[in-house]
Amino acid sequence: MYETCSECGQHYEPEVGFYWGAMYISYGFSVGIVVIVGVLLYYLAHDPAVWVYVTTVAVTVLLLTPLLFRYARAVMLYFFGGIRYQPER
């Protein structure tokens, strides 16, 4: 992520270690992905072997890791950093 916004100059890291809390948000996203992929596999693949669950979930989470990282930081910044999106700016 950039250190500051190119439009308004907002500093994206309010304090040192601010984004450590984003790890918990990312973990929550990952748990959601595991549950969704598990349920989809159960119903669409008719309850395959355990190795299919593990492989599919691991590959899905690894492929989505860059998105999880960014969105977890954005959620952390939005909810706990006091930043609000203003489209008119």
N, C-alpha and C positions, 0 to 999 in steps of 0.2 A: 504494500500500500504506500501511497505517497505520504510524505510527512505533513504536508499542508495542502489545503484545497487551492487549486489554481484560480478559482473564481473569487472566493471570499477570504482566503487566507486562514481559514479555520485550521487549527493544529489538531491532528487526528489522534495524538496520544496525550490525553489530559494529564497523566502522571506515569511515573516509572512503574512498570509491572501491571498497568491497567488491563492488558489483554490476557492476563493469566486466567481470569474468570471466563474468557471465551473458550477455554478448554472444556469447561463443563457444558457450555452450550453446544459445542461441537460433539461432545459425548452424547448429549441428548438427541442431536440430529442423527448420529450413527445408530443409536438404539432404535430410533424410528425407522431407519432404513432396514435394519436387521429384521424388525417385526414385519414390515411391509413385504420385503422380499421373501421372508419365511412363509407368510400367509399366502402370497401369490404362488410360490412353489407348491405348497400343500394342495391348493385347489386346482391350479392349472397343470401341474405335472403329476398329480395323483399320488402325493406323499412319496417322493423318491428317497433314495438311500441318504444316509447322513452326510457322506462325503460330497454329495451334490449340494446340499444345503450350505455346508462349510465353504466349499469352493465358490459357489455363486455369491454368497454374502461377502466373502473376502474380496473377490474381484470387483463387485459393485462398490464397496466402501473405498477400495483403493482408487478406482476410477473417479469417484466423486470427492476425493480428499481435497483437491484444489478449491472446489466450490464450497465444501464444508468449512474450510479455513477462512475463506473470504466472508461468507455469510455469517459465520459465528462472530467474527470481528465486527461486522456491520451491525448485528443485533446487539452486541455488547455496547458498542458506541452509541447506538440509538437509544437503548433503554437506560443505560447508566452513565452516559457521557453528557447528557443534556443537549444533544444535537437534534435538530428537527429539520426535515427536508422541506425546502421552500422552493417550489418550481418556478415562481415568478422571478427569482434571482438569476 
